[in-house]
């Protein structure tokens, strides 16, 4: 599981049938120091909004978040909204 920040949304009228009715968001993956990494597209399962920090699941666990068959094309899904996080020094 990764943490990221929702930076945008995607509207797509032509897509695979398994994506019908799913909200697609652009998520910038971040590390524990809030350093930005790559951007990904993730199906939203929790109603996240732009600017929120989220938990992102990938692969087969991303598909399980939607309780769908393995015929879906979902590679990443937003599975949680982060209220806060804290880093402790060593």
CORSUL-V781936 format. One record per residue. N is the residue number from 1. PSI is psi in whole degrees, -180 to 180 (NA if undefined). OMEGA is omega in radians with two decimals (NA if undefined). D_FIRST is the distance of its C-alpha to the first C-alpha in whole Angstrom. Layout:
{{N,PSI,OMEGA,D_FIRST} {N,PSI,OMEGA,D_FIRST}}
This chain:
{{1,145,-3.14,0} {2,164,3.05,4} {3,144,3.13,7} {4,178,3.11,10} {5,130,3.12,14} {6,122,-3.09,15} {7,-5,3.14,18} {8,177,3.10,20} {9,163,-3.11,21} {10,135,3.01,22} {11,126,-3.12,25} {12,113,-3.14,26} {13,-25,3.10,29} {14,114,-3.11,29} {15,168,3.09,26} {16,143,-3.07,25} {17,-26,-3.14,26} {18,-13,3.11,22} {19,-5,-3.13,21} {20,128,3.12,24} {21,1,-3.14,24} {22,136,3.11,20} {23,127,-3.14,20} {24,130,-3.08,18} {25,151,3.03,17} {26,124,-3.09,16} {27,127,3.04,13} {28,113,-3.14,14} {29,138,3.12,11} {30,156,3.07,12} {31,-176,-3.04,11} {32,-14,3.09,12} {33,15,-3.10,16} {34,22,3.05,15} {35,129,-3.06,16} {36,140,3.09,16} {37,-143,-3.09,14} {38,162,3.03,15} {39,142,3.10,15} {40,165,3.00,13} {41,130,-3.11,15} {42,140,3.03,13} {43,133,-3.07,14} {44,123,-3.13,15} {45,-2,-3.01,15} {46,2,3.12,15} {47,36,3.14,18} {48,154,3.12,16} {49,166,3.12,19} {50,134,-3.14,20} {51,-12,-3.12,19} {52,147,3.00,16} {53,137,-3.03,13} {54,163,2.99,10} {55,133,-3.08,7} {56,130,3.08,6} {57,148,-3.11,5} {58,161,3.07,7} {59,-145,-3.06,10} {60,-31,3.11,12} {61,-28,3.07,9} {62,-39,3.12,10} {63,-36,3.14,13} {64,-27,3.14,13} {65,-27,3.13,12} {66,2,3.13,16} {67,49,-3.13,18} {68,172,3.08,19} {69,173,3.10,21} {70,5,3.12,19} {71,5,3.14,22} {72,157,-3.11,19} {73,13,-3.13,18} {74,126,3.09,15} {75,-32,3.14,12} {76,142,3.09,10} {77,147,3.06,10} {78,121,-3.05,10} {79,-2,3.13,9} {80,152,3.05,10} {81,128,-3.10,13} {82,120,3.08,13} {83,-42,3.10,16} {84,161,2.99,16} {85,155,-3.05,15} {86,136,3.06,17} {87,133,3.12,17} {88,137,3.10,20} {89,159,-3.13,22} {90,NA,NA,23}}
